[in-house]
Amino acid sequence: MSGSAKQRVQALSEQLVKPTTRDAGTFEDIPRIPTIAGDSNGPRVKGKVVIITGTNSPIGIGRASAHQFARNGAKAIFLCDYSTTHLDTHKREIASLYPDVEVQCRQMDAGSEDDVKRIVDECLSLYGQLDVFFANAGVSLTTTRVTESSAETFMEVMRVNALSVFLAVKHGARGMLMTSDAKPYPSGSIIGTASSAGLRSNAGATDYSASKAAVISIMQTSCYQLAGTAIRCNAICPGIIETGMTSAVYTAARARGTEKKIGQINPLGRGAVADEVARVALFLGSDEASYVNGQAWAVCGGLTAGHPYVLGKLA
């Protein structure tokens, strides 16, 4: 067998090497339900090693997701961000709540290949495996119309929001393909934070929306590039969420006494908190999402389910 052929065989997922449907026995005269994932009553990511970018914000999706992964039995979590002002605080908090979880804080530019490669290499050196890469870092820099925006700003938004996800797939998949006695088959989950703005128009500036549409495309294309490896690639598409990025909107609304109007055009009639997105990231990172691949998962209160409308103008 040639070296490349052997490499392809070694990269096959456990489900392709072993029968997908295991004999679960019978109950009376009908077969018991076959399963791929473990018992959902237990910790969902027990023993997994996780990298999360964009974790510095105290009210962000990254921090909330780190708590969900820690609460659900992760072996180790890398908290990564360009700004590190709160990372040590997050580490102390997680250690106080989940002392069995190892937390690594790292400064990184998610849009720098050298930085992403460095973090993945360090993860593999320390733990010999990588199971979840949540590419959550992102920025929104433009509030002007497209005719008043700059090419430089457009490219910076694309670099931080879209290139970062490409790099997470490139180097994250490399780590997830690594096998060992503890992890005999390749597998993993790569999650990119997109946005409802990547699914529908008029939900963000042109550069931001384009970058988030790119995240969705990267994840959908990459899942085919990684076919057969059990490495899944999915995008999360939040609607209006109170995070560090949207804090100015919430602060202004509270000052005007109009906070309850935030999110009023989605069917739930409200905005969300970061934990509501973090729980979807946890699911996608777990084996319970073993057959969810290449999807743009909207977490938007129903905003993207219909066409935009103005309240009071339907009748």
N, C-alpha and C positions, 0 to 999 in steps of 0.2 A: 504494500500500500504506500502510495506517495505521501510525502510530508503534508501537502495541502489537503489531501483526502483524509488523512488521519486527523488533521486539525478540525476538519468539518465534522467528523464523527464525534470527536471529543466535545465539540460545541453543541451537540444536540441536547435538548432538554430531557429531563427524566421522563416526561410523558411520551416522548418519541422513542425512548430506549425501552421503556417498560410499557406494558399494556395500560392504556388510559383508564379502562373500566376494570377495576379490581373486583373479584368475587366477594360480595358483601354478605353472601348467604341469603337465606329466605326467611320470610315470616309467613307461616302456614303455607299457602300455595303460591305466594307472589314473591318476587325478588326484593330484597332490601335495597334501599336507595344507595347507589354508588356515590362516592365523594372523591374530590381531589384535595381540597383544603382540609385542614384540621378542624377540631371542635371550635365553634365560634363563641362558646361560653368562656374560653380561656383568653389569655393575652393574645392579641392579634398579630403582633410582630415579635414574638419571643425569640431572642437570640439573634436578631437581625442587626446589621450595622447600617447606619443611616447618615447621609450627608444632606444638610439643608442649607440653602443659601438665602440671603435676605432675612436674617434672624435678629437683627439688632433692635428693631422697633419694639417698644414695650407693648404696643397694641396691634402688632402686625400678625399676619398669617404665619410667618416663619416661626415666631416664638410659640404661638398657640399650637402649631403642628408638632414642635419639639416636645411639648408637654403631652400631647396625645400619644406620640411614639414612645415616650418614656413610660407613661402610664400603662402602656400595653406591652411592656416587656422587652423593649429594644436592648440589645447588648451594649451598644455605643452609639452616640449621636455627635456629629460634628456640627457645631453652630458656626456658620460662616457669614461674614458680611464685610463690605468695604469699610464701614464705620463700626467701631468696636466698643463704643462708649458703654453699652449695657450688657455686653456678652458675659462678662464675669458675674454680673448680678444674676443673669439668667441661669448660669451654671450653678451658682450657689443655691438658687431656688429649686432647681431640678434635683440637686443633690440632697436637699432637705426633705423633698417629697418622695424621691425614688432613688435611694442610696445605692442600689445595685446597678444603676445605669452609669456607664462611663461617659463623661461629657468632655469633648475637646473643642476649645474655642480657637478659631483661626481667622485672621484678617485675610481677605481675598477680594480681588476684583473678579466678579463672576464673568465679565466679558474679556478676561485675559486668559489665553490658552496656557501660558506658563503657570498662572495661579491655579487654574482648575486641574491641570496635570499634577501639580505639586500636591494638592490636597488629596487627590485619588491615590497617588503613589504613597503618601504618608498613611492613608487609611489601610492600604494593602500591606504595608510594612508592619503596622501595629496589630492588625486583626486578621490579615490573610483573606479577607472577603469584603465585598460590598454588596448590599442587598437592595437598598433604596437610595435614589438620588432625587431629591425634591428641589428642582431648579426654580426657586421662588423669587429670586432677586428681580427687581424692576424699578423703573423710574417713569415719571410723567413730567416732562419739562415744558411743554407748549400749552399756552392758553389762547393763542392767537389763531386767526384764520389761516388757511393754507397759503393764501397770497402774501401773508405777512411773516411766514415762518422761514427759517433758514435751513439750508442744506446741511450745515454743520450740526444743528440741533437734531435734525431728522436722523442723521447717521449715528449720533451718540445714543439716541433712544433705541435705534435698531441694534446697536452694539450691546447695550446693557440688557435689553429685553429679549432679543431674538438670538443674537450670536451666543449669548450665555447658555441658552437652551441647547443649541447645536453642540457646544463644547461639553455640556453635561452628558449628552448622548454619546458623543465620541469617546470621552474618557470614562464616563460612568459605565458604559457597556463593556469597555475593556476590563474594568475591574470586576464586573459581574460575570464575565466569561471565565474568570479564574476559578479553578476547582481545587479541592483538597479532600483529605479524609473526612473533614467535618462538613464539607459541601461538595459532594461527588459530582454534581451536575450543575451546569450554568443556569442561572435564573436571576431575576431581579425586576425591579419596577422603577422606571424613570418617569417622573411627573413634572410637567412644566406648567407654571402659572400663566395662563392666557387671560382672557377677559371676555365679558359679554360684548365688549367693543370689537373683539376679533370675530364675532359671529354676526353682529348686526351693526348697521351704520348709526351715526348720530349718538353714539355712547362714549365718544372720546375724540381727542384731536387726531388729525390725519396720521402723524408719525406714530403716536401711541397705538391707534387702531391697526395700522399696518404691521407694527411689530407684534401685536398679539395675534393677528391672523397668521403671521409667519410662525409663531409658536405652535399653533394648531397644525399647520402644514408640516412642520419639522417632525412633530410627534407622529402624525399619521404616516408620513413617508418612512420614518425610521423604523416603525414597527415591522414594515415589510423588509427593510434592509437587515433586520435582525431575526428574520423568520426562522423558526425552529429552535431558537436558543432559550425560550421561556423568559426572555427579557421583554417586558411589556412597556409600552410607551403611551402615555395618556396626558391630555391637557385638562386643567381645571379652568373654568371660565366664570369667575365671580362677577356678580352685579355690583351694586353699591354696598360696600363693606366699610365699616369704620376702621381704618388703619392709619399708619403714619402718613401714607400718601394722600388720603382723603381727609385728614384731620382739619385742614383749613375750611373745607366745606361744612363739616360738623360744627366747628367753632363759630363760624359766621351764622349758621342757622340757629344755634343756641343763643347767640347774642340778639338775634331778631325775634326769638321766640317761635321759630318755625321748624324746629327739629323734627316734629312729627310729620312734616311734609316730605322728608327725605324717603325716597323709595315708594312714594304714593302711587306711581304709575305701574308698579308691578302688582300682580294679583294678591300677594300677601300684604301689600300696603305699607311696607316698612323696609328699612335698611337692615343689614345683618351685622353680626359681630364676627371677629376672626375665627373663633372656635367653630362656627358653623361650616366654614370652609376647611378647617383643619381636620374635621371628622371625615370629610370626603377624601382628603389626602391620606389619612390613615387607612381608610378602606382600600384605596387604590394601591397603597404600598403593601397591603397584606395579601396573604394567599387566598383570602375570601374573594378577591377580585381576579382570581386566576384565569378567567375567560373574558376579562375586560381589557381590550387592547385597541390602540389607535383611535380612541374616542376623545371628543371635546365635551367634557362633562360640565354642563351649565349649573352653577350654584347661584341663582339670580332671583329667587322668589317668583319665578315665572315670567320675568321681563322678556326673555328671548322667545317665549312661546307664541307670541302674537305680534301684531303690528303696533308701533307706538301710537298712542292717542292722547288727547288732552282731556283731563277730567271734566265732566259736566258737559261734554260736547257729543255724547254718544246718541242721545235721544233726538 
